[in-house]
């Protein structure tokens, strides 16, 4: 992605479990067929670069969690959402300041593995180390305080709906937002006042529109669906990938999962 530098060989967690979408699973299978000696962990860098959703659940050290009575204050306000005043011409300055602050918190690594527009925003505004942290396993929010999600003895960070709404730039009323979560790339529809030519740089165009303080840039969900359409993605659709996954000899009745080594 333009303006983003990925580490040449970031360290990848090699213990725990990788869970992906079926589309991403096809990539993991391809990598393993191309190199039978490879580990599913070797595909994680590619998944992260492409903005694909995935999750890494990892074992924790055999230590007792610390007392929540002395936990950092950010852990106690994760379900609090302060919406944005999107009619204020300075909304973009307030938005970027709050988003940058959020992305500096330990658990923010999880935004990068959510994929889609959350991945795009986290890369755009997150600190330089966020990519490394996304691949390194659970943050201190989990390892010290056990504030995460778990499957058996495996853990990962999580993000709350309120934190997602912050990244999306949702208004105080919840009726408008700077971004729509279901869009990865966004393209203006012709005939709706956005020009007749579609462009593959729709997301960058929209970010520039927001950064200019344009009060028409934030939109309601209905307007998003009317005026914009998701950019076409490369590769098979999720239902097709699910069937292909089965034809390749894998169980497609549940989310694709691999043990890391």
Residue pairs with C-beta under 8 A, 6 or more apart in sequence:
1 120
1 123
2 204
3 124
4 123
4 124
6 45
6 48
6 49
6 131
7 131
7 132
10 45
10 131
10 132
10 135
11 132
11 135
11 136
12 41
12 42
12 44
12 45
12 135
13 41
13 44
13 56
13 58
13 135
13 136
13 137
13 260
14 39
14 41
14 260
14 261
15 58
15 59
15 260
15 261
16 56
16 57
16 58
16 59
16 137
16 154
16 259
16 260
17 56
17 57
17 58
17 151
17 154
17 257
17 258
17 259
17 260
18 28
18 40
18 41
18 43
18 44
18 54
18 55
18 56
18 257
18 258
18 259
18 260
19 54
19 55
19 57
19 255
19 256
19 257
20 28
20 47
20 52
20 53
20 54
20 55
20 255
20 256
21 52
21 53
21 54
21 238
21 241
21 255
21 256
22 238
22 241
22 242
22 244
22 245
22 252
22 256
23 52
23 235
23 236
23 237
23 238
23 241
24 47
24 52
24 53
24 54
24 256
25 241
25 245
25 250
25 256
26 235
26 236
26 241
26 244
26 245
27 43
27 46
27 47
27 50
27 52
28 40
28 43
28 47
28 256
28 258
29 245
29 248
29 250
31 38
31 42
31 43
31 46
32 38
32 40
32 43
35 42
39 260
39 261
40 258
40 259
40 260
41 260
41 261
44 54
44 56
44 135
45 135
47 54
48 54
48 112
48 113
48 131
48 134
48 135
51 115
51 116
51 119
51 120
51 184
52 115
53 113
53 114
53 115
53 116
54 113
54 115
55 113
55 156
56 113
56 135
56 137
56 156
56 260
57 150
57 151
57 154
57 155
57 156
58 137
58 138
58 154
58 155
58 156
59 153
59 154
59 155
60 138
60 142
60 143
60 153
60 155
61 143
65 144
65 145
65 146
66 144
66 145
68 75
68 145
71 145
71 147
74 105
75 141
75 145
75 147
78 147
78 160
78 162
78 163
79 160
79 162
80 162
81 161
81 162
81 165
81 166
81 170
82 172
83 165
83 170
83 171
83 172
83 173
83 174
84 91
84 94
84 95
84 98
84 169
84 170
84 171
84 172
84 178
85 91
85 94
85 171
85 172
86 169
86 171
86 176
86 178
86 215
86 218
87 215
88 94
89 213
89 215
90 213
91 169
91 213
91 215
91 218
92 210
92 211
92 212
92 213
95 169
95 178
95 210
96 125
98 166
99 121
99 125
99 166
99 167
99 169
100 125
100 126
102 108
102 163
102 166
102 167
103 111
103 122
103 125
103 126
103 127
103 130
104 126
104 127
105 141
106 133
106 139
106 140
106 141
106 157
107 139
107 141
107 142
107 147
107 148
107 157
107 158
107 159
108 122
108 126
108 130
108 133
108 159
109 130
109 133
109 134
109 136
109 139
109 157
110 134
110 156
110 157
110 158
110 159
111 118
111 119
111 121
111 122
111 126
111 159
111 167
112 119
112 122
112 123
112 126
112 130
112 131
112 134
113 119
113 134
114 159
115 184
116 181
116 182
116 183
116 184
117 168
117 179
117 180
117 181
117 182
117 183
117 184
117 203
118 164
118 167
118 181
120 184
120 203
121 167
121 179
122 130
122 167
123 130
123 131
124 207
133 139
138 148
138 155
138 156
138 157
139 157
141 147
141 148
141 157
142 148
142 155
142 156
142 157
146 155
148 155
148 156
148 157
148 158
149 155
149 156
149 157
149 158
150 156
164 181
165 174
165 177
167 179
168 177
168 178
168 179
168 180
168 181
169 177
169 178
169 179
169 210
169 218
170 176
170 177
170 178
171 177
171 218
175 220
176 218
176 219
176 220
177 218
177 219
177 221
177 224
178 210
178 217
178 218
179 206
180 186
180 219
180 221
180 224
180 228
182 230
183 203
183 224
183 228
183 230
183 231
184 203
184 230
184 231
184 233
185 200
185 202
185 203
185 230
185 231
185 233
186 202
186 203
186 206
186 228
186 229
186 230
186 231
187 198
187 199
187 200
187 202
187 228
187 229
187 230
187 231
188 194
188 195
188 198
188 199
188 202
188 205
188 227
188 228
189 226
189 227
189 228
189 229
190 196
190 197
190 198
192 226
192 227
193 227
194 227
194 228
199 205
200 231
202 228
202 231
203 231
206 217
209 217
210 217
210 218
219 227
235 241
236 244
242 252
243 252
245 252
245 256
246 252
250 256
